Amino acid sequence: MAVLVGCRVLLQAIRPQTGTIEGVRRLQEHTKSLHNVLNNKLQYIRPTSNGATRHYSSDIKDDLSIRYLDGEDSGIVVFGINRPKQKNAISKNLVIQMTEAVESVKKNSKVRTVIICSLVPGIFCAGADLKERAKMHQSEVGPFVSKARALISELGNLPMPTIAAIDGAALGGGLEMALSCDIRIASNNAKLGLTETKLAIIPGAGK
């Protein structure tokens, strides 16, 4: 149900920008494809209507999977965060990879929607990688925070609709990442929080 509501909100938000029946029809097809993707739990491979197996174009790096869906879902790109041992905490490497991914889709006119999700069950993103932060030299902290803030801003400024598919905890910078998206769709076990504020720390990305 949450997926359907999210897709309907997206349709209502974009519909005023089109003045033709054909434009509305395309948007309806667009939201239907989003429903299909999210309702099938963003799996890498799923059966087609004729029983065959369909593969998606996928670029898997250390911490981030980038999937370009095909067929009726063509134009949808899925960013999958994959740092299971660190509970998807935001590291220097993840910031670099996500920044590159955002820049890539921003320049791709065929991309209609970007979905951000976790490939780790029960966790969306635990926020900044504090263990990595503790090992940083003081001179590295400022640039890292600036790059993370720039990433969140660039994600929020993407020209196409963005959706955060939240499963489990989205804390600190993880919640800020979700807030930068146009739509957030959460599972029943989602937990959201800017926990750093309990320590009188302002959220790093300023969302």
N, C-alpha and C positions, 0 to 999 in steps of 0.2 A: 504493500500500500504506500509506504514512504517513497518508493521509486516512482510510482504513478503520480503522486502529488508533486514530486520534484520535477518531473517531466512536464506536467501541466503548468507549473509555475514558470518554467523556462519558455514554454509556448506563449503564455500570456505576456511575459516580459519582452519578447521579441516581436510579437505579432504587430504592434503599432508601427513597426518600421517597414512593413510591407503593405502595399495598397492593392494588391491583385489577388484574385482567387488562387491563381497558380502558386503565388508566393506562400500563401497560407497552407496549401496542400503540401508543399515541400517541407515546411516547418513541421507539419503534423507527421510526415514520414520521418523527419529528423528525430523528433521526440520518441517516436515508436522504436527507432533503432537504439536510442539511449536506454529505453526500458528493457529491450532485449539483452543488451550488454550487462546492465547492472543486475537484472533478474537472474542471469546465469552465473552470477558471482565472479565475473571477470576472469573466467578460465582461459588458459592459453589455447586449448583445443576443445572443440565441442562438435557434436555430430550435426550435419546438415539435414535438411528435410528428406533427402533421399537415402539417408543412412551412412553416407560417406563421411570421412573425417576431413575437417577443414583446418588448415594451418594458418596462423597469422604471421605477418612479418614482425620479427622481434629482434631488438638489439639489447642484449643483456650485458651489462657492465658489472663492476664489483658490487655496487650498492643500489643500482637502479636498473630496472627493466623498462624498455620503451617499446610499446607494441602499436603497430599500425594495423587496424582492423580492416578486413576486406568485405566483399560481397555487399549485403544490404547495410552493413555497418561501416562501409568505406567512408573515410573522413574523420573517424573517431580515433584518437590517440590515447593510449593508456600509459601513464607513468606509474610503475609499481615499485615502491620502496622495499628493499630487501636486505635488511641488516638484523637478522634474527637474534644474534647474541647480544646486540646492543639495543634491542627493542626499537629498532628503526631510529635511534637517536641521530640528530643532525651533526654530521662530521664535516671536516674540510673537504674530503673527497666527495661526499654526497652533495654539498653545495656546488662544487665544480661541475659535477655531472648533471645536476638539475638545471643549472644555469645554461649549460650547453644545450640541453634538451629544450628548454624554453626558447632560446634563441633560434633553434632549428624550426620549431613549429610556428614561431612568429613569422618566419619568412616563407612558410609553405602555404600557399593560397588554397590548397586542397584540404587542409585540416579544418573541420567544422566544429569540433569539440575536443577538449582535453579533460580526461578523467584522472584524478590522482587517487591511488589506493595503496594498500599495504599487501605485500605478498606473505606477510607473517601473520598467522591467525591470532586474533585477540588483541592486536596492537596496531594502531595507526601510526603514531609517532610519539615517542616519549620526550621530545624536546631536544635541547642541545646535548651533545655528548660530553658530559661533565668530566669523564675520565680522560678523554682526549684534551679537554680544556685545561685540566690540571697539569698536563705535561707541556703545555704551550709556554713559550717564553712570553714575558709580559708584552714585548713588542709585537707579538703575533695576534694577541687577543683583539685589539682594535680593528685591524684589517679583516679578521675573520667575521666579527660582528657586522662590519660594514657590508661585506659580501653577502652575508645571510640576509641582511635587511634589504639589499638591492635585489636579491632573488625573490623575496616575498613581494616586493613592489612590482617587479617585472611580471611575475605570475598574475598579480592582480590587474595588470595593464594589458594582458593578452587580448587581441581583438576578437577572439572567438569565445563562446561560453565555456566556463570551466566548472567542473564538478568534483567535490571531495567526497569520496565514498568511505565513510568512517566506520571501521570495525574495531571496537575496543577503545583503548585510551588514546586521546589526542591532547597532549599536555604541553604547556609552554610554547616553544616554537612550532611544535606540531599543530597546536590549535591555531596559531597565527597563520600557518600555511593553509589550513582549512578555511579560515576566515577570509583569506585573500581570494578564494574561489567565489564564483557567482552563486553557486548552490552547494549546500551541504546535505548529504543524505546519510543518516546514521543508523546503525544496527541497534537492536534492543540492548546490547551490552556496551554501548558506547559510553565513555566517560570523558567529559571535557573540563579543562581547567587551566588557568594561568597560575600555577602553583607558586611561581617565583614571587608573586605579589605578597605572599605570607612572610617573605624575607625582606620586604620593602624594596624589591628589585623591579624596575620598570620592564615590561616585556620588550625584548631586544629589537623586534621588528616594528614596534610602535603601532600594532594593529589594535 
